[in-house]
Amino acid sequence: MQADANSQDGITDINMTPLVDVCLVLVIIFMAVAPFAVQLGIQVLESGAKAQVGKVTASENVTVVLTEDGAIRVNNLATPADQLEARIAQALQNSRDKMVIVTAGTLNKVGQVVDILDAAKQAGAEKLAIMNASGQ
């Protein structure tokens, strides 16, 4: 007995060609867009046991401390936010490694820390590090 065109049997074969076409188009789109999705950011040094020791003394590095009340100190000198970049640039002149260490507490806002990192980079810092104030 052969099935008529009007029979109630469903279509049991799936046409794979449109599915493959759609998948290939999606792959091509992702390949074209992927290079634009990479964002450049601020590179921060990670602390760890493998860090180089003894290369530069701590006094040669520029230290920026952000207190919990938002006050900024550059090498233990109170610094207004509008003079931060100039003060860091001045301190970097004495630094052989051009490294800025930003120390902030857990109650500080991320935006404040990022602003300090950006100011340090604009002032000429080549290396940046972040320390947690509660870890001291």
C-alpha angles and dihedrals in degrees: 000000000000125000116249124221088249096052121121095240112122126229107274099181119080118210104229097187098084091045092052091046092053092047092051092049090051091050091051091049092050091048091052095046099040097082090055093052093067111100125201116223143165112300112224126192117242119222118228146130091279093060115121112260128204097013096116130009118244091243091063092058121083112242121201116189121195110197123211091255091056099257115144125216122188111197088341093307117120108242129190114230093245091057096043098102093047092048092049091048090052092049092047090061088072094044117096094193096041089225125155120197114200115200118194137160130239091256094059118101119249091232091061092052092047090050090054092047090050092049090050092051091048089050091058106268112159097189129037130193133180124211130188112236092215090059093068 
